[in-house]
Amino acid sequence: NVLKVQLEKLEAEKSNLENASSVANSKINQLENGINGKEKAYEEASKKLGEMTKEKNCNVSKCENLESKLCNIEKEIEEQKKSLTAKDSLVNTLNEKLECKQKEFDTMLKTGNQEKEKCENQIKELQRAKEEGEDADKEKEKEKEKEKKEEEKKDDKPAE
């Protein structure tokens, strides 16, 4: 009897242990399923992290390239500003020279016109003097001719 009771106890304990084992196996399966799900999620997160890292690195590289281009463009703009400043300075200098030359030209033109008038007046005076001289020469020639005629008349008269 005692053995029977012990056997029943052992069978009951075995049944309890089997139930506990079954519950434990069920929990192990649940935990394994949870771990598998977490591993998949971890792998997906790792993939996404890798993709995001690549994207970040790509964006950092693009940003660095853009910063480099911006720096080059800023340098180019500064050079163009310097060039424009130099050109503006040159234009101002040339404008000043042009104004000076224009003043010189205006002065020369005024002086030239005055000189031209003076020369024209001198030419007119010389032409008048020439005409007067020619008129005087003609008068002298006429007088000489008259004198010659008178002398010829005088020379012709005594011979008669």
Residue, then its C-alpha position, 0 to 999 in steps of 0.5 A: n500500500v505504501l508503495k502504491v501511495q508512493l507510486e500515485k504520488l510519484e505519478a501525480e508528481k510526474s503529471n505535475l512535472e509534465n504539466a510544468s514541463s509543458v508550460a515551461n516548453s510553451k514559455i520557451n517557445q513563446l520566448e523563442n518566438g519573441i527572440n526571433g521576432k526581436e532578431k528580425a526587428y533588430e536585423e531590419a533596424s540594422k538594415k535601416l540604420g545602415e541605409m540611413t548611415k549611407e544616406k547620411n554619409c552621402n548627404v554629408s558628402k553632398c554638403e561638403n561638395l556644396e560648401s566647397k562650391l560655395c567657397n569657390i563661388e564666393k572667391e570668384i565673386e570677390e575676384q569679380k568685385k575686385s575686377l569691377t572695382a579696378k574697371d570702375s577706377l579705370v573708367n573714372t580715370l578715363n572719364e577724367k582724362l576725357e573731360c580734360k581732353q574735351k576742355e583742351f579741345d574746346t579751348m583749342l577750338k575756341t583759340g583755333n576759331q580766333e586764330k582762323e578769324k585773325c588769319e582771315n582778317q589778315i588775308k582780307e587785309l593783304q588782299r585789299a593791300k594787293e588790290e590797292g597795290e595792283d590798282a596803284d601799279k595800273e595807275k602808274e602804268k597808265e601814267k607811264e603810258k601817258e608820259k610815253k605818249e606825251e614824249e612821243k608827241k613831243d618827239d614827233k612835233p619838233a621833227e616837223 
